[in-house]
Amino acid sequence: MTTDAEYQARIISYDWDNLMILWSEIKARNTSNFWDAGKALEYLILRAFQLDGGEVAWPNTVKKNSR
């Protein structure tokens, strides 16, 4: 399973052209094995906001403790 830090490191290297390619892959349901289910879209949206000048808070996985 890919970590949040790995997703962030990958997506921040993407420019608008790379995001358009990733979007096409998402629509075709043909993303690489790097992206777990739903993560490509989640990070694409955040990167698009960032490229457009928005301030982004990158997601972190929160695990529920079992009691």
Secondary structure, DSSP 8 states (H G I E B T S, - for coil): ---HHHHHHHHTT--HHHHHHHHHHHHTT---TTS-TTHHHHHHHHHHHHHTT--------------
